[in-house]
Amino acid sequence: MPVTARGFTLVELVMVIALAGVVAVMISSALSRPLDGFVDQSRRAVLVDQAAGALNRMTRDVRLAIPNSLRVSADGQALELLLIHSAARYRPNRVGIDGLRFSSDAAGSCASTTVGGRCDSVQVLDGGFNPAGARWMVLYNVGAESGGNPAPGSNVWGFANPGVVTPTGTTFSLIAGAPAGESLIGLGNLPAGGFRFAFASPQRRLYLAETVVGYRCQGGQLVRYSYNALLNAIPGSPPAGSNPQPVATSVACGQTRFLYQAGTTQRAGLLTLSLSITQAGENLQLLRQVHVDNAP
């Protein structure tokens, strides 16, 4: 019985390859748009996550700012604030006044009302209060301005004596002997003649501050920096030693703006943050408004 040979002819093979190619082209054409859409959506999700993370970080710092210490540069590209270290209510430390005064005079010589009659200390109503790491004490910062500049003695960015913030270089330490439920805080490295706060707080609230925190859009990045000086105006770039770190990249600085309305004693301030990020042809604009409690 003869054996029948079976197989494909060259013509059949070429036809199969051609048909397979046609089918592959049709499938790729059908899937390319959904795949492109998926890639675009994934890229947008990454941009949204980056921008939202940066805005969240800024919002957290703003809500931890000393009241009335937030300021924005004239070009809207930078903002700065004085970061709270801790806060407490205080007892007036001189007979007959509700504010606070400090000097290096001998104990018992300044009509002090603090434990031991010390002239360089204040009692706060918090038994666990710890000033370690603080650089400034702030009392009733009203954030007043004159001609667009911080008013000396009424604004933490305009130092004066009397004023609303202790001099840079003042030290703070715990002193033993405070009554139960209270802490006794001593101030060191005071200027000659001492320091006096210009105002008393109606709520007898004081703050300790630890550092100046700033954000600036520069070179396609939003950077966060910090430094330990109270400058009269926002510097044009992060100061030397401020260790600027990027919190968002691919930022379109020309479309990124910060706007601050300080509000009044009856109405909270409003900070508007507009952050624009551009990457691979995608442009994302996120807008956030933060209410700022400026009650000193």
C-alpha positions in Angstrom: 0.0 0.0 0.0 1.6 3.3 -1.0 2.5 5.9 1.7 0.7 9.2 1.3 3.0 12.3 2.0 1.4 15.0 4.1 2.6 18.6 4.8 2.3 22.3 3.8 3.1 23.8 0.6 5.2 27.0 0.5 2.2 28.9 -0.8 0.0 27.8 2.2 2.8 28.7 4.6 3.1 32.2 3.1 -0.7 32.7 3.3 -0.8 31.6 6.9 2.0 34.0 7.8 0.3 36.8 5.9 -3.0 36.2 7.6 -1.3 36.0 11.1 0.4 39.3 10.4 -3.0 40.9 9.4 -4.6 39.6 12.6 -1.6 40.8 14.7 -1.9 44.3 13.2 -5.6 44.4 13.9 -5.1 43.3 17.5 -2.3 45.8 18.2 -4.4 48.6 16.6 -7.3 47.7 18.8 -5.2 47.5 22.0 -2.8 50.4 21.4 -5.2 53.1 22.4 -6.3 51.4 25.7 -2.6 50.7 26.5 -1.6 54.3 25.7 -4.5 55.4 27.9 -3.3 53.2 30.7 0.3 54.5 30.5 -1.0 58.1 30.5 -3.3 57.4 33.5 -0.4 55.8 35.4 1.8 58.8 34.7 -0.9 61.2 35.8 -1.4 59.2 39.0 2.4 59.5 39.8 2.2 63.3 39.2 -0.9 63.7 41.4 0.7 61.6 44.1 3.9 63.7 44.0 2.1 67.0 44.0 -0.4 66.0 46.7 2.5 64.8 48.9 4.3 68.2 48.5 1.1 70.1 49.3 0.5 67.9 52.3 4.0 68.6 53.6 3.5 72.3 53.2 0.1 72.2 54.9 1.4 70.4 57.9 4.2 73.0 58.4 1.8 75.9 58.0 -0.5 74.4 60.7 2.5 74.2 63.0 3.6 77.8 62.4 3.8 80.5 65.1 0.6 82.7 64.7 1.2 85.6 62.2 4.6 84.3 61.2 3.7 83.1 57.7 5.0 85.3 54.9 5.1 85.0 51.1 7.6 86.5 48.7 6.5 89.3 46.3 6.9 87.0 43.3 4.8 84.3 44.9 7.6 81.7 44.4 8.5 81.3 48.1 7.0 81.2 51.6 8.5 81.1 55.1 7.2 80.5 58.6 8.5 80.2 62.1 8.0 76.6 63.3 6.5 75.9 66.7 8.6 73.9 69.2 6.1 73.9 72.0 3.4 76.0 73.6 2.0 76.6 77.1 0.2 79.1 79.3 2.3 81.2 81.6 2.1 83.0 84.9 3.1 86.7 84.8 6.6 87.0 86.3 6.5 90.5 87.7 4.3 92.1 90.3 1.5 94.2 88.8 1.9 93.3 85.1 0.4 90.6 82.9 3.3 90.3 80.5 6.8 88.9 80.9 10.2 90.6 81.6 13.6 89.0 82.0 16.9 90.2 83.2 20.2 88.8 84.7 19.7 90.7 87.9 20.1 89.0 91.2 17.1 87.0 92.6 14.8 89.1 94.7 15.8 92.4 93.1 13.2 92.7 90.4 9.8 92.2 92.0 9.7 88.7 90.4 6.7 86.4 91.2 8.5 83.2 90.1 9.8 80.5 92.4 12.8 81.8 94.3 12.3 85.3 93.0 14.5 84.7 90.0 14.6 87.6 87.4 15.4 85.3 84.4 12.6 82.8 84.6 8.9 82.2 84.0 6.5 79.5 85.3 4.3 77.7 82.7 1.2 75.6 83.6 2.6 72.3 82.2 4.5 69.9 84.4 6.1 68.2 81.4 7.2 71.2 79.5 10.6 70.8 78.0 12.4 73.7 76.2 15.3 71.7 74.9 16.0 72.6 71.3 14.0 75.9 71.3 15.7 79.0 70.0 13.1 81.7 70.5 10.2 82.6 72.9 7.3 84.3 71.2 4.5 86.2 73.1 1.5 87.7 71.4 2.9 88.2 67.9 0.4 90.4 66.1 2.3 90.4 62.9 2.0 94.1 62.3 3.5 95.7 59.1 4.5 99.2 58.1 4.7 99.9 54.4 4.7 96.2 53.6 7.6 95.6 56.0 7.5 93.9 59.4 7.0 96.5 62.2 9.8 96.2 64.7 8.5 95.2 68.1 5.2 93.9 66.8 6.3 91.2 64.3 8.7 88.2 64.8 10.5 89.3 61.6 11.2 92.7 63.0 13.1 92.4 66.2 13.0 95.1 68.9 13.3 95.3 72.6 10.6 95.5 73.9 9.2 93.1 71.2 7.3 89.9 70.5 10.3 87.5 70.2 13.4 87.0 72.3 16.8 87.8 70.7 18.5 85.2 68.6 21.0 83.4 70.8 18.8 83.3 73.9 18.9 79.9 75.7 16.2 78.1 77.5 16.5 75.5 80.3 14.4 73.8 83.0 15.0 74.9 86.5 14.2 72.7 89.5 11.7 73.6 92.2 8.6 74.4 90.2 5.2 73.7 91.9 3.4 70.5 91.1 1.9 70.6 87.6 4.1 73.5 86.5 7.6 74.0 85.0 10.1 76.7 85.7 11.9 77.9 82.5 15.1 79.9 82.8 16.4 82.2 80.0 20.1 82.7 79.5 22.4 84.8 77.3 20.1 87.8 77.8 21.2 91.2 76.5 22.5 93.8 78.8 19.5 95.4 80.5 17.4 92.3 79.9 14.5 91.8 77.6 10.8 92.8 77.9 7.9 91.5 75.8 5.9 94.4 74.3 2.5 92.9 74.9 0.8 90.5 77.3 -1.3 87.7 75.9 -5.0 87.9 77.0 -5.0 84.1 77.1 -1.5 84.1 78.8 -0.2 81.9 76.0 3.4 81.7 75.0 5.2 79.8 72.3 8.7 78.4 71.9 10.0 78.3 68.3 12.7 76.1 66.9 13.6 77.0 63.3 12.6 79.0 60.2 11.1 76.7 57.5 10.8 77.8 53.9 9.6 76.6 50.5 10.8 77.9 47.2 10.3 76.9 43.6 13.6 77.1 41.7 15.3 75.2 38.9 12.2 73.0 38.2 12.0 71.9 41.8 10.0 72.8 44.9 12.5 72.7 47.8 12.1 72.8 51.5 14.8 74.4 53.6 15.4 75.6 57.2 17.7 78.0 59.0 18.2 79.7 62.3 18.0 83.4 61.8 15.1 85.9 61.8 15.6 87.9 58.6 13.6 91.0 57.8 12.6 89.7 54.4 12.5 86.4 52.6 15.9 85.7 51.0 16.1 85.4 47.2 17.4 81.9 47.5 17.8 79.4 50.3 20.5 80.7 52.7 23.8 79.0 53.0 23.6 76.0 55.4 19.8 75.8 55.0 20.0 72.3 53.4 17.3 72.7 50.7 15.7 69.3 49.9 13.4 68.7 46.9 9.8 67.8 47.8 8.6 67.8 44.2 10.4 67.7 40.8 9.5 68.6 37.3 7.8 71.7 38.7 6.8 74.5 36.3 7.8 77.4 38.4 6.4 79.9 36.0 2.9 78.5 36.7 3.4 77.8 40.4 2.2 80.5 42.9 1.7 81.0 46.6 -0.8 83.7 47.8 -1.4 84.7 51.4 -4.2 86.8 52.8 -3.4 87.4 56.5 -6.9 87.9 57.7 -7.8 89.7 60.9 -8.2 89.0 64.6 -11.8 87.9 63.8 -11.1 85.9 60.7 -8.5 83.3 59.9 -5.8 83.9 57.2 -6.0 82.1 53.9 -3.0 80.6 52.1 -3.6 79.5 48.5 -1.1 77.0 47.1 -1.0 76.5 43.3 1.5 73.8 42.2 2.1 72.9 38.5 4.0 69.8 37.5 5.0 69.0 33.9 6.4 65.7 32.7 6.4 63.8 29.3 3.9 66.3 27.8 1.5 66.0 30.8 0.7 69.1 32.8 -0.9 68.9 36.2 -2.1 71.9 38.2 -3.2 71.3 41.8 -4.8 74.0 43.9 -5.2 73.9 47.7 -6.4 76.5 50.2 -5.3 76.3 53.8 -7.0 78.2 56.6 -4.4 79.7 58.9 -5.3 80.3 62.6 -3.5 83.5 63.5 -4.9 84.0 67.0 -1.8 84.9 69.0 
